[in-house]
Amino acid sequence: MTYELRELASPEDWEAMHRIRLEVLFTAERHPGLVYDRAHPHDTEPTHSKFVFMHDGVPIGTTRLDPRGEGGIVRLVAIVPPLQRQGHGSVLEALLIDYARARGMKRLWLNAARDAVGFYEKLGWTAEVWDEVELATFAHNCVQMTKPI
Ligand SMILES: CC(C)(COP(=O)(O)OP(=O)(O)OC[C@H]1O[C@@H](n2cnc3c(N)ncnc32)[C@H](O)[C@@H]1OP(=O)(O)O)[C@@H](O)C(=O)NCCC(=O)NCCS
């Protein structure tokens, strides 16, 4: 089994990221009425690292890392539904931490969907409010979490 957390490098990688996000995260149940923007400024922002997570050459997940202060904010983590709960998300998280450490980051933050809090707790993340504005706006249904790396 080979894994690779790859920064988007081709139109196919971008398409895989959008496809997985739409299947897992931007669903009608999670975001009723939302029109997904394939050219969102938060994605086209060059300092934001977008990833496709490959398993044996097949895209099975995605995430994004936005630098902030001494660390980075982990955004939009997803593993395709048929492959969830098989250990892949833990590998994605470990490879993302390798990437962040290699860039001198000391800490990560994220807005965890409530049903993903248990996943992050198993990986050593703890609840901590790190951005009141996000928590009061688009992350109001989330639990803010952090992990030193
Ligand atoms: C959350 C997600 C990324 C986790 O990836 P995954 O590949 O399913 O997770 P893993 O199989 O590596 O799980 C690692 C551990 O966390 C546990 N776990 C996984 N998802 C969990 C959840 N939702 N709640 C509680 N525990 C969970 C697993 O049982 C496993 O525990 P174990 O080591 O004791 O067996 C994935 O399930 C997913 O994409 N979910 C839907 C989208 C989502 O919620 N994304 C996060 C937004 S913040």
The ligand as an ORCA input file, in Angstrom:
! r2SCAN-3c Opt
* xyz 0 1
  C     -13.349     12.201      9.566
  C     -12.578     11.390      8.519
  C     -11.625     12.317      7.771
  C     -11.764     10.324      9.255
  O     -11.062      9.543      8.314
  P     -11.166      7.940      8.410
  O     -10.292      7.370      7.354
  O     -12.590      7.575      8.401
  O     -10.557      7.699      9.862
  P      -9.651      6.477     10.389
  O     -10.189      5.212      9.832
  O      -8.217      6.795     10.151
  O      -9.990      6.555     11.938
  C      -9.009      6.678     12.945
  C      -9.665      6.400     14.261
  O     -10.684      7.375     14.476
  C     -11.945      6.716     14.606
  N     -12.919      7.492     13.905
  C     -12.988      7.729     12.573
  N     -14.015      8.524     12.307
  C     -14.611      8.771     13.491
  C     -15.734      9.534     13.887
  N     -16.458     10.206     12.991
  N     -16.076      9.556     15.204
  C     -15.350      8.895     16.121
  N     -14.251      8.167     15.809
  C     -13.908      8.115     14.518
  C     -11.779      5.364     13.946
  O     -12.675      4.426     14.482
  C     -10.353      5.042     14.274
  O     -10.251      4.521     15.592
  P      -9.391      3.201     15.921
  O      -7.965      3.608     15.620
  O      -9.666      2.957     17.347
  O      -9.902      2.167     14.987
  C     -13.513     10.677      7.507
  O     -14.293      9.736      8.182
  C     -14.413     11.619      6.745
  O     -14.052     12.083      5.663
  N     -15.616     11.904      7.309
  C     -16.587     12.748      6.658
  C     -16.108     14.169      6.500
  C     -15.655     14.792      7.787
  O     -16.311     14.697      8.818
  N     -14.491     15.458      7.697
  C     -13.923     16.163      8.806
  C     -14.414     17.538      8.775
  S     -13.683     18.430     10.121
*
